[in-house]
């Protein structure tokens, strides 16, 4: 996985966690 994709995934997870999404 590209570093950019990894960062994107981490950001998406962070947003989901931050908004308490499933």
N, C-alpha and C positions, 0 to 999 in steps of 0.2 A: 504493500500500500504506500502511495506517495505521502510525503510529509504533509502536503497541503490537504490531502484527503483525511489524514489522521487528525489534523488540527480542526478540520471542518466537523468531523465526527465528534471530537471533544467539545467543540462549541455547541453543536446541536444537543449533545447530552446535557451540557451545562444549562442550556436554555430550558430543556424539558424539566430538569431537576429544579431549576429556579422557578418555573411556573407550575411545578407540581403536576406535570403531565404524566400519564402512564407510560 
